[in-house]
Amino acid sequence: MKIKNWQTYWKSHNLWFDAHVYGECLVNHTTKQFCVLIPKNASTWLRKQLPTYNFVLGNYHTDGLLEKAYTPIVVLRDPVDRWSSGLAEFLLRRAIVTIVSWKEHITQPLINLIFARVCLDEHTESQSMYLEGIDTEQTVFLEHNDDLNSDISHYLNAQGINNELDTSEKQFQTTSVKRQVKGYFAELIANNNQLKEKITNYYQVDTDLIQSVKYYKQQGNT
């Protein structure tokens, strides 16, 4: 029997009532490609936009999309920026801090606990963990930045999928409180080399991945 440790681990997250599912993606069976849904990598925006253009919810593992030679599409994000955003999501979603007085709840013991663990849920899990079995040489990578909407729109057009995506919209907009909490921890990391090293070391696998791929840009895959 082949034990699938990562899938078993992922199922345990149901204790948190998380919406993200192991291997979840949006699939276009006409063009034979699928977009992996990585939390904090514009996954909410992708869920909203891509179904308009013949993408349906699927699972690249259970649907056998890799065996069918479907092309993966993956959005990658700077690991430290993603962690700060994911941590804000975790703290507010679990009511560990409140919207009204979130600063009062961020004590030194809590900070110590956070940095001791680093990965707290699916929003702070390594991006690479979502790409199990995927051949990065056969993957279309897009960078999570201000040009992401335009790059996705251009890519879909190049695949014959005419679209009307709002390229002026910031796909990663979030609530003001989440931005504040994210900014708090981003500043904390920036001003503390020990904490910065802790985060960068944990996500070294993601940094290595990012440095090894070529992002798709509007002028082509460069």
C-alpha positions in Angstrom: 0.0 0.0 0.0 1.3 3.4 -0.9 0.9 5.8 2.0 0.0 9.4 1.0 1.3 11.3 4.0 0.6 14.8 2.6 -3.0 14.0 1.7 -3.6 12.5 5.2 -2.0 15.6 6.8 -4.2 17.9 4.6 -7.4 16.1 5.7 -6.6 16.9 9.3 -7.1 20.6 8.5 -10.8 19.9 8.5 -10.5 20.6 12.2 -10.1 24.2 11.3 -13.0 24.1 8.8 -10.7 25.2 6.1 -12.1 25.7 2.6 -8.9 24.7 0.8 -8.7 21.1 -0.4 -5.5 19.1 -1.3 -4.9 19.2 -5.0 -7.8 21.6 -5.7 -7.6 23.5 -9.0 -9.6 25.1 -11.8 -9.7 23.0 -14.9 -10.3 23.9 -18.6 -10.9 20.5 -20.3 -11.1 22.2 -23.7 -7.6 23.6 -23.6 -6.4 20.9 -21.3 -4.9 23.0 -18.5 -5.5 23.6 -14.9 -4.8 26.4 -12.4 -3.6 25.3 -9.0 -5.3 27.1 -6.2 -2.7 28.1 -3.7 -4.0 30.1 -0.7 -2.8 33.7 -0.6 -1.8 33.5 -4.2 -4.9 35.2 -5.7 -6.9 32.0 -5.3 -10.1 33.9 -4.3 -9.8 36.1 -7.3 -9.1 33.1 -9.6 -12.2 31.3 -8.2 -14.3 34.3 -9.0 -12.9 35.0 -12.5 -11.9 31.8 -14.3 -15.2 29.9 -14.2 -16.5 32.6 -16.6 -14.1 31.2 -19.2 -14.9 27.5 -19.1 -12.8 26.6 -16.0 -14.5 24.3 -13.5 -13.5 23.2 -10.0 -11.4 20.0 -10.0 -8.6 18.2 -8.3 -5.4 17.5 -10.3 -4.7 14.4 -8.2 -8.0 12.7 -8.0 -8.9 13.7 -11.5 -5.7 12.3 -12.9 -4.8 15.6 -14.7 -1.1 15.0 -14.6 -1.5 11.5 -16.2 -3.6 13.2 -18.9 -0.8 15.6 -19.6 -2.8 18.7 -18.7 -0.7 21.9 -18.4 -0.4 23.3 -14.9 -0.8 27.1 -14.3 0.7 28.3 -11.0 0.8 31.7 -9.4 3.9 32.2 -7.1 4.3 34.9 -4.5 7.3 36.3 -2.6 7.5 33.9 0.5 7.9 36.6 3.2 5.1 38.8 1.8 2.9 35.7 1.5 3.6 34.6 5.1 2.8 38.1 6.5 -0.5 38.1 4.6 -1.3 34.5 5.5 -0.5 35.1 9.2 -2.9 38.0 9.3 -5.5 35.8 7.7 -4.9 33.1 10.3 -5.0 35.4 13.4 -8.2 37.2 12.3 -10.0 34.1 11.0 -9.4 32.1 14.2 -10.3 35.2 16.3 -6.9 35.1 18.0 -6.9 38.8 17.5 -10.0 41.0 17.0 -10.8 43.5 14.3 -11.3 46.4 16.8 -8.3 46.0 19.1 -5.9 43.6 17.3 -2.7 45.2 18.6 -3.7 44.5 22.2 -3.7 40.8 21.5 -0.3 40.6 19.9 1.8 40.0 23.0 5.4 38.9 23.1 4.5 35.3 24.1 2.2 35.1 21.0 5.0 36.4 18.8 7.4 33.9 20.2 4.9 31.1 19.6 4.2 32.3 16.0 7.9 32.4 15.1 8.6 29.1 16.8 6.0 27.4 14.5 6.1 29.6 11.4 3.5 27.5 9.5 0.2 27.7 11.2 -2.4 26.6 8.6 -2.9 26.4 4.9 -2.4 30.1 4.4 1.2 29.9 5.7 2.0 26.5 4.3 4.9 26.3 1.8 3.7 27.0 -1.7 5.8 24.0 -2.9 3.6 21.7 -0.8 0.7 22.5 -3.2 2.7 21.3 -6.2 3.3 17.7 -5.4 4.0 15.6 -8.5 4.0 18.7 -10.8 6.8 19.0 -13.4 7.9 22.6 -13.1 9.5 22.3 -16.6 6.0 21.8 -18.0 4.3 24.5 -15.9 3.2 28.1 -16.7 4.2 30.3 -13.8 2.8 33.7 -13.1 4.1 36.2 -10.6 1.9 37.6 -7.9 2.3 41.3 -8.4 0.5 44.3 -9.8 0.7 42.9 -13.4 -0.9 39.5 -12.5 -4.3 40.4 -13.9 -2.9 41.6 -17.1 -0.5 38.6 -17.4 -3.4 36.2 -16.9 -5.6 38.0 -19.3 -2.8 38.0 -22.0 -2.1 34.3 -21.4 -5.7 33.3 -21.7 -6.0 35.3 -25.0 -2.9 33.5 -26.3 -4.6 30.2 -25.6 -7.6 31.3 -27.6 -9.7 32.1 -24.5 -11.0 35.6 -25.2 -11.7 37.3 -21.9 -12.7 40.6 -20.3 -10.7 40.5 -17.1 -10.5 43.8 -15.4 -6.7 44.3 -15.7 -6.9 47.5 -13.6 -8.3 45.7 -10.6 -5.9 44.6 -7.8 -6.7 40.9 -7.5 -5.1 40.7 -4.0 -7.0 43.5 -2.3 -8.0 42.7 1.2 -9.6 44.4 4.2 -7.9 47.3 5.9 -7.4 45.4 9.2 -5.7 42.5 7.4 -3.4 45.0 5.7 -2.6 46.5 9.1 -1.8 43.2 10.7 0.2 42.1 7.7 2.1 45.3 7.8 2.8 44.9 11.5 4.5 41.5 11.0 6.2 42.6 7.8 7.8 45.5 9.7 8.7 43.2 12.6 10.6 40.9 10.2 12.3 43.8 8.4 13.6 45.2 11.6 14.8 41.9 13.2 17.4 39.9 11.4 16.9 36.8 13.6 13.2 36.7 12.8 13.9 37.4 9.1 16.3 34.5 9.0 13.8 32.2 10.6 11.2 32.9 8.0 13.5 32.9 5.0 15.1 29.6 6.1 11.7 28.0 6.5 10.6 29.0 3.0 13.9 28.3 1.3 12.2 25.6 -0.8 9.9 28.3 -2.2 12.7 30.7 -2.8 14.6 28.0 -4.6 11.5 27.3 -6.7 11.0 30.9 -7.6 14.6 31.4 -8.6 14.5 28.3 -10.9 11.4 29.2 -13.0 10.6 31.7 -15.7 7.5 33.8 -15.2 5.0 34.3 -18.0 4.8 37.9 -19.0 2.7 39.7 -21.5 5.5 39.8 -24.1 6.0 36.1 -23.7 7.5 33.5 -21.4 10.6 35.3 -20.2 
